[in-house]
């Protein structure tokens, strides 16, 4: 994991009480690190999320689906990229 960017990421209080796994939390934090504070959007690639979380692509995709189902993130397509 890259510790050179020491940006603080706040997670919702209720995340600890959900059925999310440690991998799900890693993916959430890896995505939120790139969030624009004004627009509340971010555009990290799946490869960037894999690198930051230290997880495989199938694992992060599973976690992204779970985070979407639990309404912690919203994903929509903008051209060829996903917006989180």
HELIX and SHEET records of a PDB file:
HELIX    1   1 UNK A   13  UNK A   17  5                                   5    
HELIX    2   2 UNK A   22  UNK A   32  1                                  11    
HELIX    3   3 UNK A   46  UNK A   53  1                                   8    
HELIX    4   4 UNK A   57  UNK A   69  1                                  13    
SHEET    1   A 2 UNK A  76  UNK A  78  0                                        
SHEET    2   A 2 UNK A  81  UNK A  83 -1                                        
END                                                                             
